[in-house]
């Protein structure tokens, strides 16, 4: 059996699959998930949100001797149906004994910038293309999960959701010489291709991204910024605006982490940066309704 690479650590989710009746979707019940431990916070645009996705997409492969195309679920949307329950949009049959099943999930469903998702004819490890939205308000926290292979036992499949992007946030010290009007980061790669088991296999297309003061975080492709990357901070003191710049060469933006830049202004017209990197907050947890 040709499995993909092992699961990465991340957020625990459980998905129940019965294995008794039909090889392919032929009607039946909608598959249902529920939150295991209530609502778990995750970050979107730098703000903790007391909820999980209202909808995410699931692909599933079933096979007897060789895995091939996503022939059971192909981009099936699971939609919130209650305070802590999600169901597939359409009913599905069950899986014949002796067949194997594996799930891959991506959320949120319909995220801006995502394209080239697996189709019913796609073969091999799932993946997609992504273009970071230039509008910070449209940037979302992409998460993916890959289950183990189901072969009849145990009765639950585990999905470990993990953050695929990198979160870049800004803070200031008390010495800020006035209001921070905007923060711009230049030469950040905005296009990438993701493949399960390999991660981000390519990033390209350097762009500039502007955060609205310190209120927004930037949700960006994982990368290490190049030698030309710069930070431009626009501050205002009274009626005077200044644009202060600093190099961001070699700044790390690791997958599934938050990079925080502390801005300080030791003297008029000067800017100092302190960088720290920490793991991202946990995402949603799900358990079969059963």
C-alpha positions as CSV (number, residue, x, y, z in Angstrom):
1,X,0.0,0.0,0.0
2,X,1.4,3.4,-1.0
3,X,0.7,5.7,1.9
4,X,1.4,9.4,2.2
5,X,3.8,10.7,4.8
6,X,2.9,10.5,8.5
7,X,0.6,12.9,10.1
8,X,2.1,16.1,11.5
9,X,1.3,17.2,15.0
10,X,-1.6,19.5,15.3
11,X,-5.2,19.8,16.3
12,X,-7.0,16.6,17.2
13,X,-10.3,15.8,15.4
14,X,-12.2,12.5,15.2
15,X,-14.4,11.3,12.3
16,X,-16.5,8.2,12.6
17,X,-16.9,6.0,9.5
18,X,-19.1,2.9,9.3
19,X,-17.8,0.1,7.1
20,X,-20.7,-2.2,6.2
21,X,-22.7,-1.6,3.0
22,X,-21.7,0.1,-0.3
23,X,-18.5,0.7,-2.1
24,X,-19.5,4.1,-3.6
25,X,-21.9,6.9,-2.6
26,X,-25.3,5.4,-3.4
27,X,-27.5,7.3,-0.9
28,X,-27.8,7.0,2.8
29,X,-27.2,9.3,5.8
30,X,-25.2,12.5,5.9
31,X,-21.9,12.1,7.7
32,X,-21.9,14.1,10.9
33,X,-19.2,15.6,13.1
34,X,-19.4,17.4,16.4
35,X,-17.0,19.4,18.6
36,X,-15.4,17.2,21.2
37,X,-14.6,19.9,23.8
38,X,-16.7,22.8,22.9
39,X,-15.4,25.8,20.8
40,X,-11.6,26.1,20.5
41,X,-10.1,29.4,19.6
42,X,-8.1,30.0,16.5
43,X,-6.7,33.1,14.9
44,X,-8.0,35.0,11.9
45,X,-6.4,38.3,11.1
46,X,-4.7,38.3,14.4
47,X,-7.9,38.2,16.5
48,X,-8.9,35.2,18.7
49,X,-12.3,33.9,17.5
50,X,-14.6,31.9,19.8
51,X,-15.7,29.6,17.0
52,X,-14.5,27.2,14.4
53,X,-15.2,27.1,10.6
54,X,-18.8,27.3,9.6
55,X,-17.8,25.0,6.7
56,X,-14.8,23.0,5.5
57,X,-14.2,20.6,2.6
58,X,-13.4,16.9,2.7
59,X,-12.0,14.4,0.2
60,X,-12.0,10.7,0.6
61,X,-10.3,7.7,-1.1
62,X,-11.5,4.1,-0.9
63,X,-9.7,1.2,-2.4
64,X,-9.2,-2.6,-2.1
65,X,-5.6,-3.1,-3.3
66,X,-4.5,0.3,-4.7
67,X,-5.4,3.9,-3.8
68,X,-6.3,6.0,-6.8
69,X,-8.6,9.0,-7.3
70,X,-10.9,10.6,-4.6
71,X,-13.8,8.4,-5.5
72,X,-15.9,8.6,-2.3
73,X,-15.8,12.3,-1.3
74,X,-14.5,15.0,-3.6
75,X,-14.5,18.4,-2.1
76,X,-17.6,17.6,-0.1
77,X,-18.7,20.6,2.1
78,X,-19.3,20.0,5.8
79,X,-21.6,22.8,7.1
80,X,-22.4,23.8,10.7
81,X,-25.8,22.5,11.6
82,X,-25.8,23.5,15.3
83,X,-23.7,25.0,18.0
84,X,-21.2,22.2,17.7
85,X,-22.3,19.9,14.9
86,X,-21.3,19.8,11.2
87,X,-22.8,17.6,8.5
88,X,-22.0,16.7,4.9
89,X,-24.2,18.6,2.4
90,X,-25.3,15.3,0.8
91,X,-26.0,11.8,2.0
92,X,-23.5,9.0,1.3
93,X,-23.4,5.3,1.3
94,X,-21.1,3.3,3.5
95,X,-17.9,1.4,2.7
96,X,-17.7,-2.3,1.9
97,X,-15.8,-4.5,4.4
98,X,-12.3,-5.2,3.2
99,X,-11.9,-1.8,1.6
100,X,-9.7,0.9,2.9
101,X,-10.5,4.6,3.4
102,X,-8.5,7.8,3.9
103,X,-9.7,11.3,4.4
104,X,-8.2,14.7,3.7
105,X,-9.8,18.0,4.8
106,X,-9.2,21.7,4.0
107,X,-10.8,24.6,5.7
108,X,-12.4,27.0,5.4
109,X,-14.6,26.0,2.5
110,X,-14.4,28.5,-0.3
111,X,-11.3,30.4,1.0
112,X,-10.2,33.2,-1.3
113,X,-7.0,32.5,-3.2
114,X,-7.3,28.7,-3.2
115,X,-7.4,27.0,-6.6
116,X,-6.5,23.7,-8.3
117,X,-8.1,21.6,-5.6
118,X,-8.2,17.8,-6.1
119,X,-10.7,16.6,-8.7
120,X,-12.4,13.3,-9.2
121,X,-9.7,12.4,-11.7
122,X,-6.8,13.6,-9.6
123,X,-4.2,10.9,-8.7
124,X,-1.8,10.9,-5.8
125,X,-1.3,13.1,-2.7
126,X,-3.9,15.9,-2.5
127,X,-2.8,19.5,-2.8
128,X,-3.8,22.9,-4.1
129,X,-2.5,26.3,-5.4
130,X,-2.7,29.4,-3.3
131,X,-2.4,33.2,-4.0
132,X,-2.3,35.4,-0.8
133,X,-5.2,37.9,-1.1
134,X,-3.7,41.4,-1.3
135,X,-6.6,42.7,0.8
136,X,-5.7,41.8,4.4
137,X,-9.4,41.5,5.4
138,X,-9.7,38.6,2.9
139,X,-6.8,36.6,4.3
140,X,-8.0,33.5,6.2
141,X,-6.4,30.9,8.4
142,X,-6.0,27.9,6.1
143,X,-5.9,24.5,7.9
144,X,-5.6,20.9,6.5
145,X,-5.9,17.4,8.0
146,X,-5.0,13.9,6.8
147,X,-6.5,10.9,8.5
148,X,-4.9,7.5,9.1
149,X,-6.0,4.7,6.7
150,X,-9.2,3.1,7.8
151,X,-9.4,-0.7,7.3
152,X,-12.3,-1.6,9.6
153,X,-10.8,-0.7,13.0
154,X,-10.8,1.4,14.9
155,X,-14.3,2.8,14.5
156,X,-13.1,6.4,14.4
157,X,-10.8,8.2,12.0
158,X,-8.6,10.9,13.4
159,X,-8.1,14.2,11.6
160,X,-5.3,16.4,13.0
161,X,-5.9,19.9,11.6
162,X,-2.8,22.0,11.3
163,X,-2.2,25.7,10.3
164,X,-0.7,25.9,6.8
165,X,0.1,29.6,6.8
166,X,2.3,31.9,8.8
167,X,1.0,34.7,11.0
168,X,2.9,38.0,11.1
169,X,1.9,40.5,13.8
170,X,3.2,43.8,15.0
171,X,3.3,45.4,18.4
172,X,4.8,48.7,19.8
173,X,6.5,49.9,22.9
174,X,5.2,52.9,24.9
175,X,7.8,55.0,23.1
176,X,5.8,55.1,19.9
177,X,6.1,58.8,18.6
178,X,2.4,59.0,17.8
179,X,-0.2,56.8,16.1
180,X,1.0,54.0,13.8
181,X,-1.1,54.5,10.7
182,X,0.1,51.6,8.6
183,X,2.7,48.8,8.4
184,X,3.9,47.6,5.0
185,X,6.0,44.6,4.3
186,X,7.7,44.3,0.9
187,X,9.0,41.5,-1.2
188,X,6.9,38.7,0.3
189,X,6.2,35.7,-1.9
190,X,2.4,35.6,-2.6
191,X,1.9,32.5,-4.7
192,X,2.6,28.9,-3.7
193,X,1.8,25.2,-4.3
194,X,1.0,22.9,-1.4
195,X,1.1,19.1,-1.5
196,X,0.2,16.8,1.4
197,X,3.3,15.1,2.8
198,X,5.6,17.6,1.2
199,X,4.3,21.0,2.4
200,X,4.8,24.1,0.4
201,X,6.9,22.9,-2.6
202,X,7.2,26.3,-4.2
203,X,6.6,29.9,-3.4
204,X,7.1,32.9,-5.8
205,X,5.7,36.3,-7.0
206,X,7.1,38.8,-4.4
207,X,4.5,41.4,-3.4
208,X,3.9,44.1,-0.8
209,X,1.3,43.7,1.9
210,X,-0.1,46.6,4.0
211,X,-1.6,46.1,7.5
212,X,-4.0,48.7,8.8
213,X,-2.0,50.1,11.7
214,X,-1.5,47.4,14.4
215,X,-5.1,46.0,14.3
216,X,-4.4,43.5,11.5
217,X,-2.2,40.5,11.3
218,X,-0.8,39.3,8.0
219,X,-1.6,35.6,7.1
220,X,1.2,34.7,4.6
221,X,2.8,31.8,2.9
222,X,5.6,30.2,5.0
223,X,9.0,31.4,3.8
224,X,12.2,33.2,4.8
225,X,12.2,36.7,3.4
226,X,14.9,37.7,0.9
227,X,17.6,40.3,1.1
228,X,15.3,43.0,-0.5
229,X,12.5,42.6,2.0
230,X,11.7,45.8,4.0
231,X,9.4,47.1,6.6
232,X,7.8,50.5,6.2
233,X,6.0,52.0,9.2
234,X,4.0,55.1,8.8
235,X,3.6,57.0,12.1
236,X,1.9,60.3,12.9
237,X,2.8,62.8,15.6
238,X,0.5,65.8,15.7
239,X,0.1,66.8,12.0
240,X,3.4,65.3,10.9
241,X,3.7,61.9,9.2
242,X,6.9,60.0,8.9
243,X,7.7,56.8,7.0
244,X,10.3,54.8,8.9
245,X,12.0,51.8,7.2
246,X,14.0,48.8,8.3
247,X,15.4,45.7,6.6
248,X,13.5,42.3,7.0
249,X,16.2,40.3,5.3
250,X,16.2,36.7,6.5
251,X,13.0,37.2,8.6
252,X,11.5,33.7,9.3
253,X,7.8,33.1,8.6
254,X,7.5,29.4,9.6
255,X,4.5,27.3,8.8
256,X,2.0,27.1,11.7
257,X,3.8,29.7,13.7
258,X,3.3,33.3,14.7
259,X,6.1,35.8,14.0
260,X,5.8,38.9,16.2
261,X,7.7,42.1,15.5
262,X,8.0,44.5,18.4
263,X,8.5,48.1,17.1
264,X,10.3,50.6,19.2
265,X,11.5,54.1,18.5
266,X,14.6,54.9,20.5
267,X,15.1,58.3,18.9
268,X,13.1,60.6,16.5
269,X,13.1,59.2,13.0
270,X,14.6,55.8,14.1
271,X,13.0,52.4,14.2
272,X,14.2,49.2,16.0
273,X,12.8,45.7,15.6
274,X,12.7,42.8,18.0
275,X,11.5,39.5,16.5
276,X,10.0,36.5,18.3
277,X,8.5,33.3,16.8
278,X,6.0,31.1,18.7
279,X,3.6,28.2,17.8
280,X,0.1,29.2,16.6
281,X,-2.9,28.7,18.8
282,X,-4.9,25.5,18.7
283,X,-7.6,25.0,16.1
284,X,-11.0,23.1,16.2
285,X,-11.5,19.7,17.6
286,X,-14.2,17.3,16.3
287,X,-15.8,14.0,17.3
288,X,-18.3,11.8,15.5
289,X,-21.9,12.4,16.7
290,X,-22.4,8.7,17.0
